[in-house]
């Protein structure tokens, strides 16, 4: 699989303590500083950067506080939109200042766990095999923590790090989360979607060519490649069923009979299905947001569930989706 930032060694510097000192103040007050930064631990300023990018429509995928591949993709798209220089290796003060000047809302906020957050039903365990999902009434979350993390576009590890000792299982509990829900709607109407198979990204453009939204994505493999050229959107379905056709001949699926998997966020196509004019292909969510851009699909385009939900609000039937790259 091609990786846009394969072999990248971070030369970015952002001020903030390790996970041991992670709290609302350390994230909200984080600032830019030119010193080396690890990609392997949660950094308060990277949390801040990811939240601000998410709010502006430059999705970093799962907000995990690490300067990973998807965060760098979103950062490049933001820099390009502002006409700022970005070499893929160093986050400049110009980019940081442009990003932090976009809003005054605090990036970390308090949230009271509600009854719906803990109601369930929750799966004891998500089946590893697709065939084993077909008998489930709903392919829901495995825990309130998983649901809350997805609600706020976060990794479960970051949610736990911001709330040490919390079990996330009682309504009324006050927890700390990232403030992505203050994101503003786009001003320019979208008219076209572009999927870059080499860079594993999805871009939405207005009629004037303005970039409306950006998402990291997982695309097909050599065995099951993603289509090329231009297709049309034929359907937009929230909470979709997943229908398996044996003709797909997916690796690891042994069933010779078609079957259906009921809706749910951990359904194989997640929370939204955007069907395309090539049979069996679409843009959809995923039960594993941490693997977006880091795995291969069966030919479709995978986004995090929240990004698929957002894309579904930006597009309409008959809109063109162009596939570029190799």
Secondary structure, DSSP 8 states (H G I E B T S, - for coil): ---TTTT------B----GGG-SHHHHHT--B--S---SSS--HHHHHHHHHHHHTTB--SSB-SS--HHHHHHHHHHHHHHT----SS---HHHHHHHHTT--S-SEEEEE--HHHHH----SS--SSGGGGTT-S----SSHHHHHHHHTTB-HHHHHHHTTT----STT-EEEEE--TT----SS-EEEEEEETTTTEEEEEETTS-EEEEEE-B-B-STT----EEEEEEEEEES--EEE-GGG--TT---SS-EEE--STTSTTTTEEEEESSTT-EEE--S-GGGTTTS-BSSSEE--HHHHHHHHHH--TT-EEEEE--
